[in-house]
Amino acid sequence: FAMSVLADKLTKVHFLWCLNFLKEYNTELSSSSTFKTSPTNWRDKVWRMIRIFNSMNEIHFEDRFEGWNSMVPSCYVDGIDVLIQETRPFNKGLFSHKFKHAGLRYQVASAIGVSKFVHVSGGVPCGEWPDIKMVRTNLLPKLRQGEKVGLPLLLSRSITETCH
């Protein structure tokens, strides 16, 4: 029942909006303008689609070796901050340094040999969960001995460990 309610009135276009959001993470205003819709409609459709993605159980960490047999790097990881409405009173735990605004942080790992997401975590307050904490908490424990992931330059300077 919940899946049918989420999927009600979603189309392939909304699927593409969501993929664009996950790739670019533009502001609601920018994305809604690009796709010629209202910010409210854009936000509703994208977040419903993300909930559908989450319920699909199609993200498998072991798929990082599909079409790819290297352990260094085994996949590529990046963080995504998503703007949310500011709270009153101000909550510094939600503060995103990327946007200078309240936000939630997600982390996505993509396979290198095929076009697949292999890890998604997050939906956590930006100010309380720096990228490095997310990698250490949610991703490093999954790695095999000697395995490393590709990271953005600033984050890779902060992480020098591998899973043992």
N, C-alpha and C positions, 0 to 999 in steps of 0.2 A: 504493500500500500504506500509506504513512504516514498519509494522510488517513483511510482506513478505520479504522485503529487509533485515531486521535484521536477519531473520531466514534462509536466503539463505545459504545453505551449512553447517548448524549447525546440529550436530548429538547428539545422546544420550551420547556419550563420552564427548562432549563439555559441556553438562549439568552436568556431573559428575566433570569435571574440575572446573566448576563454584562453585558447592557445596563444593568442597575441598577448593577452595580459600576462600569462605565465612566462612568456619570452621577454617582453619589454617592460612590464610593470610600470606603465605610464599612470598619470593621475586619472581619476574618473573623468574630469573635465576634458582632458586631452583625448582620452580614448572615446568618450561619447561623441565628441566632435568629429573625430576621424570616422566613426561608424555611423554618423548622422542619426543619433538617438539621444534621448535625455540621459543625464548622469544617473538618475534613479533607475531607469529601465536597464541601462548598461550594468549597473551594480547588481541589480536583482538577477539578471540572466547569468552573469559571470559567476556569481557566488552559488547559484543553484547548480550550475554546470560543475563547479569545483566539488560540490557535495556529491554529485553523481560520480565524478571521477573517483572520489575517495571511497565510495561504496562498491566500486567495480572489482576490487581486489585483483588488479591487473599489474601492479607494480611489484616486481620480484627482484630482490637484490642480486641473486645468482645470475640474472640475465646480463650482468655487466661483462661477462666473458663470452657472450654470444658474438661470434664474428671477430673476437679479440682475445688473444691469449697472454697478453702482457700483464704482469702484476704491478708494474710501475710505469705509468699510472694505470689503474684498473678501470677508472671512470672519472668524470669531471664533476666537481661540486661547486655550486654557487648559492649565495643567499639572496633572498628576495624580501624587501620590506614593502608592506602594504599599508597605505594610508588608512587611518580610521578616524572617526570623529574624536576631537579633543574632549577629555573629560573635565568636569568641574567638580571639585577643585583640580588643578593641574596634577597629573600623576607622572613623575619623572621616570617611573618604570616603563612607561609606554613610549618614551621619547626615542625617535629614530634619528640618528645622526645623518642619515642619507637625505631625509626630507625636512629636518628641523621641525618635526611635527609628530603627533602620536601615530604609532603604527604597530603592526604585528609582523613578526619575522618568520619566514619559512626557509627551508633549505631543500634544494633539489639536486639530485645527482643523475647525470645522464650517462648512458653507455657510450663508449667510443666507437665500437665496431658496428653498432646498429642504432637506429633512431628510437630509443626507448628511455623513459625515465625509469631508474632502478631504485631510487630512494627518495622519499618525501617525508619531511618532518617539520614540525613547527606549529604556527598559529600561536606563538608565544610573544609576550611583550618585548619589544625591541630593546628597551633600556635595561632589562633584566637578563637578556639572553644575547650577548655578543656572538658574532659568527663563530669564533673560536670555541666558545662554550658549547654551542650546538654541535660542532664537529666532534669535539671530544666526548660529549655525552651520547649523541645519537648515531654517529657514524663509525668512529674508530673502533668501538667494541665489536662491530660486525666484520671487520677486516681480518683476512688471513695473515698468518705470520709472514713478514716481509713485504706485505702489500702496502702500496701507497696510492693515494688519489690525487688527481690534478686539482689544483686550487687557484683562485685568483692570486695575483702576486702578493698583495698585502697580507692576505690570510696565510699564504704558504710560508712567509717569513716568520709567522708566529708559531707554526706547527712544525716540529722537527721529529716528532715521534712516529713510530709505526706500531702496529699491534703485535704483541708477543704472545 
